[in-house]
Amino acid sequence: MATRYNNRRIIKSFQTIPPGRLIPGMIVTFNYSEKGVKDPRPILLFLHRNLKTDNLEGLNMNYLNPTKLKKLFDVADFKKTKLDEVENLINLKEDYFRVQISNPKKRSAMSTKRFYGDVILADKYFKQAYRSYKLTNLTSLKVTQINIEFIKSKNEN
């Protein structure tokens, strides 16, 4: 079983968002209640919404230690996925951070399937941190703006 860490310090601010407006690459947080759940307030790098099962899928960053968290963003950056881009594609009150994964509103070379194959499956800790959450069991869904200094390596500018 994966060890859980408290990575809430990476969140600078957040704003409420309905599930239908989520875009792959957003970092979201929410309250999750289900019997036996180990992490009631995950920080999720959102990758996919399964409409058949009504689940949100992505990487729960609370299962990554600070070193692995930086590695996640280093690997994504190495794979030519822009990281520190702040945007507001869906006209929310404030801008939000999003890993630049292709979506209908903004195309990129990195698709969700490619991100999963090239980044998530490349590291056993990332694979262990991949989770799916039932929409019916989550409340207070919020998209986040993050503190970049917690995800950048020290040798970066």
N, C-alpha and C positions, 0 to 999 in steps of 0.2 A: 504494500500500500504506500502511496506517495505521502511524503511529509508535507504538512500545510504550513505556510509562512504568512505573516501579516505584511502584505505589500501595499497597504492603503496609503502610505506616504508618497507613492508615485502619483497620486491623484491631486491635482492642483484645484480643480473645480469640476462641477458636474451640472447637468440639466436634464430634466425629465424628457423622455422620448417614447412615443408609442411603438410597439413591436413592429408594426408595418412599415416604419420609416427607417429601420436599421439598414446600414450599408456594410458589406464585408470590409473588415479592417478597422472598424470602430472598436474602441475599448469601452466596454460598458460595465456597470455594476448594478446589482439588484439584490433584493431580499429573496431568499429561496427557502421554502418550507416543504419538506418531504420527510417521512419517517426514515431515520438513519442517516440523514445528510451530514456530512463532515464539515462542509463549508457553507454556512448560512448566508454569507455576503461575498460571493465570488467577484473577482475582477476578471472579466472575460474578453479576450481578443476574439471578437465575433467573426466567424467565417461563413456560417451557413444557417439558413432557416429551413428545416425540413417541413414542408407543408403537409405531407401525409401524416406524420406523427405529431405535428405542431411543436417541434423541439427547436431550441436554439443550440447550435453547436459551435465550439471554439476551444481555445486554449485558456484554461483557468490559470491565470498568472500567480495566484496564491499558492500554487503547488511548485513554483520555481523559486529557488533561493536567489539572492541578489546577483550573484555571479552568473547563474543560468539566465536570469532575466536580461542582463546585458548581452549575453551571448545570443539570445533570441533576436534581439534587435540588430546586433552585429551581423548575424547570418542573413537576416532579411535585407539589410543594407547591402551586403556583399552580393546578394542575388538581384541587385538592381531594383529593389523595391524602395521607393522614397519613404523616409520615416518621419522627419520633423515637419511635415507639411500640415499646417493648420488650415482647415477649410470650413465651408458652410454650404454644402451642396443642397441641403433640404430646408434651407431658410429657418433655422432655429434662432433663438434670441442671441446666442453667443456662438463663436467658432468652436470647433472641437478638433482633437487630434485623431488622425486616421492613418494606419498603414495603407499605402496606396495599392490596394488589390482591385483588380478590374471589376467594374459594376456598370449597369446600364447608363448611369449619369456621367461617368468618367472612365474611359478605357485606359488600361495599362497592360504591359506585357505579362504581369503576374496575375494569373487567374487563381481562384480559390483552390481548385484541384492541384495546380502547380505549387502553390504555397504549401498545401498539405503534404504533397509528395516530396518537395525539395527541402522544406524547413522542418515541419513537424516530424515526419518519419525519419529524418536524418539524425535525431537525437532521442535516446530512450527516455530521457526526462521530459522532453516535450510531448512525446507519445503518451506517457503516463499522465500528463496534465491535461490531455484532450478530454473534454467532457461534453455531454449534451444535457440540456435542461428543459423540462416540460414547461411550456408557457403558462399552463393552468396553475402551476405551483410557484410562479414568481410574481413579485410585486415591486413597485418603486423602481422601474427600469430607468436608468440614467446613463447618458453618454458622457464621457469624461474628457477633460483637458488634463494632460499629464505634465509632470515636472521632468523635462528632458534630461536633466543632470542625473537622474536615477537610472536611465536606460542607455546613456552614452558611456563608452569606455574612456578611461582617463587619457589615453593617447590621442583622442579625437579633439578637434577644435570646437 
